[in-house]
Amino acid sequence: MSLFRLAAGLQEQLNALVTDWTRVVDAHGAVGRVPLLLDRVEREEVPEAWEELWDRLCLHGETVSAASFAALPRLAALASTSAQALELAGAIVRGTLRHPDAEALLASCSNEMARLRHLVDQKLRTRPADYNRLFGDLLALAGHPHWSASLGDFDDDFYAVSCPHCEAEVTIAVGGYGCYSAMRDWDRGDVERRTLRPAPAEELRDPGGWMHATAGRDGQHRLAEGIRLVFGDAECPACGTAFNIAEAHTAANLPPVLETYVAAAHDRPADGGESAVRACSSP
């Protein structure tokens, strides 16, 4: 038996001690089916088993459940040799904002999150064709699900934020249509445009600095420049106040309940070290 299969077996046994799968509900409201499917894919790659796991753990690629987070330890154990496991785990964490108990569920899986983050970061260094999707996975695993959910490729990205001074709704555009703040009019489109002020790369604060450095490291220049723009300043067309776009976006999209998790994520190592072998407690 390979060392990987041995480690996966030990992980499975340890997880079984803390997870009562008869009480953990999947996306279809069922119990008990997910561990059987995980048993199958741990033995061998079975396409139909992976297809059903996606359906039960990340329905339509976005709906997660308690079973999704309970499955993360076993997916993390498989992720170093299974692209399916790594992709499914990333998709589950991307769904953080859509689950009311996500903070507690993710906090109990911090070691697995660190391992998965390391694996995704290593894959990004190879500059894969699906770089933007993997970059989104990395953002979610690093504790930034709001950026994972909204950050595009900056071809034609739009963000709606509130001016922190007058509370007017401001449209932020980054892409082929221009890089500006504006008021959106139903008939006339984006009016009263103001040019965005990108943050100097050397002055970017995290997470913007880390995001920019990662994209630059991997030769993703449009992504890196887009990050400078959304972490820079915009002028409100309604009142003329300059404000930081990233701060306004985070305030509008990151629930307060996740703030503790996000803060803790900055302190976790992404090196996939020995601390990542401990299994998480499941709900």
TIDO-998928 format. One record per residue (C-alpha): residue number from 1; residue in one letter; z, x, y. Coordinates in nm, 3 decimals, decimal comma. Layout:
<fipas>
FIPA;NUM;a;Z;X;Y
...
</fipas>
This chain:
<fipas>
FIPA;1;m;0,000;0,000;0,000
FIPA;2;s;-0,090;0,135;0,345
FIPA;3;l;0,180;0,214;0,598
FIPA;4;f;0,039;-0,061;0,820
FIPA;5;r;0,063;-0,325;0,547
FIPA;6;l;0,415;-0,207;0,465
FIPA;7;a;0,516;-0,235;0,831
FIPA;8;a;0,355;-0,579;0,853
FIPA;9;g;0,548;-0,688;0,544
FIPA;10;l;0,877;-0,568;0,689
FIPA;11;q;0,794;-0,741;1,017
FIPA;12;e;0,722;-1,065;0,830
FIPA;13;q;1,052;-1,049;0,642
FIPA;14;l;1,249;-0,980;0,959
FIPA;15;n;1,072;-1,257;1,148
FIPA;16;a;1,145;-1,500;0,865
FIPA;17;l;1,514;-1,437;0,913
FIPA;18;v;1,510;-1,562;1,271
FIPA;19;t;1,232;-1,821;1,268
FIPA;20;d;1,279;-2,161;1,112
FIPA;21;w;0,914;-2,263;1,091
FIPA;22;t;1,010;-2,614;0,984
FIPA;23;r;1,132;-2,669;1,340
FIPA;24;v;0,860;-2,488;1,537
FIPA;25;v;0,581;-2,721;1,653
FIPA;26;d;0,220;-2,608;1,700
FIPA;27;a;-0,042;-2,741;1,943
FIPA;28;h;-0,113;-3,037;1,714
FIPA;29;g;0,254;-3,132;1,683
FIPA;30;a;0,269;-3,007;1,325
FIPA;31;v;0,517;-2,768;1,160
FIPA;32;g;0,486;-2,525;0,871
FIPA;33;r;0,112;-2,461;0,877
FIPA;34;v;0,110;-2,157;1,108
FIPA;35;p;0,316;-1,922;0,884
FIPA;36;l;0,089;-2,000;0,588
FIPA;37;l;-0,216;-1,907;0,794
FIPA;38;l;-0,047;-1,588;0,914
FIPA;39;d;0,026;-1,499;0,552
FIPA;40;r;-0,347;-1,529;0,475
FIPA;41;v;-0,472;-1,312;0,760
FIPA;42;e;-0,206;-1,050;0,690
FIPA;43;r;-0,347;-1,014;0,338
FIPA;44;e;-0,715;-1,006;0,443
FIPA;45;e;-0,951;-1,106;0,721
FIPA;46;v;-1,030;-1,473;0,659
FIPA;47;p;-1,255;-1,621;0,932
FIPA;48;e;-1,161;-1,983;0,863
FIPA;49;a;-0,790;-1,895;0,875
FIPA;50;w;-0,835;-1,727;1,214
FIPA;51;e;-1,031;-2,029;1,337
FIPA;52;e;-0,747;-2,262;1,244
FIPA;53;l;-0,488;-2,028;1,395
FIPA;54;w;-0,675;-2,039;1,725
FIPA;55;d;-0,683;-2,418;1,702
FIPA;56;r;-0,309;-2,442;1,637
FIPA;57;l;-0,180;-2,160;1,859
FIPA;58;c;-0,420;-2,171;2,155
FIPA;59;l;-0,603;-2,503;2,147
FIPA;60;h;-0,930;-2,494;2,343
FIPA;61;g;-0,836;-2,140;2,443
FIPA;62;e;-0,557;-2,253;2,676
FIPA;63;t;-0,300;-2,497;2,527
FIPA;64;v;0,001;-2,312;2,386
FIPA;65;s;0,317;-2,430;2,212
FIPA;66;a;0,647;-2,301;2,078
FIPA;67;a;0,464;-2,191;1,762
FIPA;68;s;0,233;-1,975;1,974
FIPA;69;f;0,518;-1,762;2,102
FIPA;70;a;0,694;-1,759;1,766
FIPA;71;a;0,377;-1,611;1,616
FIPA;72;l;0,357;-1,323;1,864
FIPA;73;p;0,562;-1,073;1,655
FIPA;74;r;0,331;-1,110;1,358
FIPA;75;l;0,020;-1,102;1,574
FIPA;76;a;0,150;-0,788;1,745
FIPA;77;a;0,205;-0,625;1,404
FIPA;78;l;-0,158;-0,697;1,314
FIPA;79;a;-0,312;-0,617;1,653
FIPA;80;s;-0,361;-0,243;1,602
FIPA;81;t;-0,615;-0,309;1,325
FIPA;82;s;-0,728;-0,666;1,396
FIPA;83;a;-0,934;-0,753;1,704
FIPA;84;q;-0,872;-1,122;1,632
FIPA;85;a;-0,495;-1,075;1,644
FIPA;86;l;-0,513;-0,883;1,971
FIPA;87;e;-0,740;-1,139;2,135
FIPA;88;l;-0,534;-1,437;2,019
FIPA;89;a;-0,209;-1,276;2,134
FIPA;90;g;-0,361;-1,211;2,476
FIPA;91;a;-0,483;-1,570;2,503
FIPA;92;i;-0,136;-1,700;2,415
FIPA;93;v;0,030;-1,494;2,687
FIPA;94;r;-0,237;-1,608;2,934
FIPA;95;g;-0,109;-1,961;2,872
FIPA;96;t;0,235;-1,877;3,010
FIPA;97;l;0,198;-2,098;3,317
FIPA;98;r;0,117;-2,399;3,101
FIPA;99;h;0,440;-2,396;2,896
FIPA;100;p;0,774;-2,510;3,046
FIPA;101;d;0,985;-2,273;2,834
FIPA;102;a;0,761;-1,968;2,871
FIPA;103;e;1,020;-1,753;3,050
FIPA;104;a;1,275;-1,771;2,767
FIPA;105;l;1,012;-1,744;2,496
FIPA;106;l;0,853;-1,434;2,647
FIPA;107;a;1,184;-1,267;2,735
FIPA;108;s;1,274;-1,268;2,366
FIPA;109;c;0,943;-1,093;2,285
FIPA;110;s;0,957;-0,809;2,537
FIPA;111;n;0,902;-0,536;2,278
FIPA;112;e;0,599;-0,708;2,131
FIPA;113;m;0,463;-0,760;2,481
FIPA;114;a;0,493;-0,386;2,549
FIPA;115;r;0,310;-0,305;2,227
FIPA;116;l;0,028;-0,551;2,301
FIPA;117;r;-0,001;-0,426;2,659
FIPA;118;h;-0,042;-0,071;2,532
FIPA;119;l;-0,314;-0,174;2,286
FIPA;120;v;-0,508;-0,370;2,550
FIPA;121;d;-0,480;-0,083;2,798
FIPA;122;q;-0,616;0,160;2,539
FIPA;123;k;-0,910;-0,072;2,467
FIPA;124;l;-0,988;-0,104;2,839
FIPA;125;r;-1,030;0,274;2,858
FIPA;126;t;-1,332;0,239;2,627
FIPA;127;r;-1,500;0,014;2,891
FIPA;128;p;-1,587;-0,271;2,652
FIPA;129;a;-1,845;-0,540;2,732
FIPA;130;d;-1,568;-0,799;2,770
FIPA;131;y;-1,374;-0,582;3,015
FIPA;132;n;-1,288;-0,863;3,258
FIPA;133;r;-1,137;-1,080;2,984
FIPA;134;l;-0,928;-0,791;2,856
FIPA;135;f;-0,821;-0,705;3,210
FIPA;136;g;-0,696;-1,063;3,240
FIPA;137;d;-0,504;-1,019;2,915
FIPA;138;l;-0,348;-0,702;3,055
FIPA;139;l;-0,238;-0,883;3,371
FIPA;140;a;-0,069;-1,156;3,167
FIPA;141;l;0,101;-0,904;2,938
FIPA;142;a;0,222;-0,710;3,242
FIPA;143;g;0,391;-1,022;3,380
FIPA;144;h;0,126;-1,153;3,620
FIPA;145;p;-0,002;-1,476;3,460
FIPA;146;h;-0,101;-1,621;3,798
FIPA;147;w;-0,345;-1,334;3,855
FIPA;148;s;-0,463;-1,353;3,496
FIPA;149;a;-0,546;-1,721;3,546
FIPA;150;s;-0,731;-1,680;3,876
FIPA;151;l;-0,878;-1,331;3,907
FIPA;152;g;-1,251;-1,326;3,844
FIPA;153;d;-1,515;-1,056;3,858
FIPA;154;f;-1,556;-1,089;4,237
FIPA;155;d;-1,913;-1,205;4,203
FIPA;156;d;-1,822;-1,535;4,371
FIPA;157;d;-1,443;-1,583;4,373
FIPA;158;f;-1,263;-1,842;4,582
FIPA;159;y;-0,889;-1,891;4,635
FIPA;160;a;-0,709;-2,171;4,815
FIPA;161;v;-0,386;-2,061;4,987
FIPA;162;s;-0,158;-2,200;5,254
FIPA;163;c;-0,108;-2,017;5,581
FIPA;164;p;0,261;-1,911;5,582
FIPA;165;h;0,279;-1,983;5,955
FIPA;166;c;0,115;-2,323;6,008
FIPA;167;e;0,070;-2,431;5,640
FIPA;168;a;-0,301;-2,503;5,688
FIPA;169;e;-0,504;-2,478;5,367
FIPA;170;v;-0,722;-2,169;5,391
FIPA;171;t;-1,014;-2,081;5,164
FIPA;172;i;-1,047;-1,714;5,071
FIPA;173;a;-1,390;-1,602;4,952
FIPA;174;v;-1,472;-1,270;4,786
FIPA;175;g;-1,822;-1,217;4,652
FIPA;176;g;-2,189;-1,273;4,712
FIPA;177;y;-2,129;-1,547;4,969
FIPA;178;g;-1,919;-1,309;5,175
FIPA;179;c;-1,563;-1,186;5,207
FIPA;180;y;-1,385;-1,414;5,450
FIPA;181;s;-1,116;-1,669;5,521
FIPA;182;a;-1,231;-2,013;5,634
FIPA;183;m;-1,151;-2,380;5,663
FIPA;184;r;-1,336;-2,583;5,399
FIPA;185;d;-1,520;-2,886;5,534
FIPA;186;w;-1,649;-3,150;5,293
FIPA;187;d;-1,987;-3,178;5,467
FIPA;188;r;-2,034;-2,838;5,633
FIPA;189;g;-1,884;-2,608;5,373
FIPA;190;d;-1,677;-2,308;5,485
FIPA;191;v;-1,644;-2,306;5,862
FIPA;192;e;-1,462;-2,091;6,119
FIPA;193;r;-1,500;-1,784;5,900
FIPA;194;r;-1,291;-1,472;5,960
FIPA;195;t;-1,368;-1,137;5,796
FIPA;196;l;-1,107;-1,019;5,545
FIPA;197;r;-0,917;-0,696;5,602
FIPA;198;p;-0,898;-0,500;5,274
FIPA;199;a;-0,585;-0,299;5,205
FIPA;200;p;-0,638;0,078;5,207
FIPA;201;a;-0,623;0,199;4,847
FIPA;202;e;-0,346;0,447;4,926
FIPA;203;e;-0,130;0,173;5,079
FIPA;204;l;-0,157;-0,081;4,799
FIPA;205;r;0,177;-0,193;4,666
FIPA;206;d;0,226;-0,298;4,304
FIPA;207;p;0,098;-0,492;4,131
FIPA;208;g;-0,210;-0,439;4,349
FIPA;209;g;-0,181;-0,060;4,334
FIPA;210;w;-0,155;-0,057;3,956
FIPA;211;m;-0,440;-0,309;3,917
FIPA;212;h;-0,666;-0,109;4,152
FIPA;213;a;-0,586;0,220;3,979
FIPA;214;t;-0,660;0,073;3,635
FIPA;215;a;-0,996;-0,071;3,743
FIPA;216;g;-1,089;0,254;3,918
FIPA;217;r;-0,988;0,462;3,617
FIPA;218;d;-1,230;0,262;3,404
FIPA;219;g;-1,522;0,274;3,647
FIPA;220;q;-1,498;-0,094;3,744
FIPA;221;h;-1,576;-0,039;4,110
FIPA;222;r;-1,651;-0,399;4,213
FIPA;223;l;-1,328;-0,513;4,051
FIPA;224;a;-1,135;-0,234;4,226
FIPA;225;e;-1,281;-0,324;4,567
FIPA;226;g;-1,212;-0,693;4,510
FIPA;227;i;-0,849;-0,612;4,441
FIPA;228;r;-0,827;-0,428;4,773
FIPA;229;l;-0,954;-0,745;4,943
FIPA;230;v;-0,721;-0,997;4,777
FIPA;231;f;-0,424;-0,766;4,833
FIPA;232;g;-0,525;-0,722;5,196
FIPA;233;d;-0,490;-0,953;5,495
FIPA;234;a;-0,666;-1,267;5,612
FIPA;235;e;-0,663;-1,448;5,944
FIPA;236;c;-0,583;-1,817;5,945
FIPA;237;p;-0,868;-1,997;6,127
FIPA;238;a;-0,630;-2,274;6,234
FIPA;239;c;-0,363;-2,072;6,412
FIPA;240;g;-0,494;-1,715;6,421
FIPA;241;t;-0,201;-1,570;6,225
FIPA;242;a;-0,273;-1,275;5,996
FIPA;243;f;-0,111;-1,296;5,653
FIPA;244;n;-0,117;-1,115;5,319
FIPA;245;i;-0,345;-1,297;5,075
FIPA;246;a;-0,171;-1,181;4,757
FIPA;247;e;0,170;-1,293;4,879
FIPA;248;a;0,035;-1,636;4,973
FIPA;249;h;-0,144;-1,669;4,639
FIPA;250;t;0,167;-1,572;4,442
FIPA;251;a;0,385;-1,814;4,635
FIPA;252;a;0,145;-2,097;4,555
FIPA;253;n;0,081;-2,017;4,190
FIPA;254;l;0,381;-1,845;4,031
FIPA;255;p;0,662;-2,088;3,941
FIPA;256;p;1,008;-1,966;4,050
FIPA;257;v;1,128;-1,985;3,690
FIPA;258;l;0,899;-1,692;3,602
FIPA;259;e;1,008;-1,460;3,882
FIPA;260;t;1,277;-1,295;3,668
FIPA;261;y;1,029;-1,228;3,390
FIPA;262;v;0,773;-1,081;3,630
FIPA;263;a;1,033;-0,852;3,786
FIPA;264;a;1,148;-0,732;3,444
FIPA;265;a;0,790;-0,667;3,332
FIPA;266;h;0,754;-0,391;3,594
FIPA;267;d;1,041;-0,202;3,426
FIPA;268;r;0,897;-0,216;3,074
FIPA;269;p;0,708;0,081;2,932
FIPA;270;a;0,346;0,026;2,837
FIPA;271;d;0,336;0,318;2,594
FIPA;272;g;0,383;0,117;2,276
FIPA;273;g;0,674;0,343;2,180
FIPA;274;e;0,934;0,311;1,911
FIPA;275;s;1,123;0,040;2,098
FIPA;276;a;0,832;-0,193;2,029
FIPA;277;v;0,903;-0,220;1,656
FIPA;278;r;1,192;-0,463;1,687
FIPA;279;a;1,111;-0,825;1,613
FIPA;280;c;1,175;-1,087;1,876
FIPA;281;s;1,399;-1,386;1,837
FIPA;282;s;1,203;-1,707;1,806
FIPA;283;p;1,292;-2,049;1,941
</fipas>
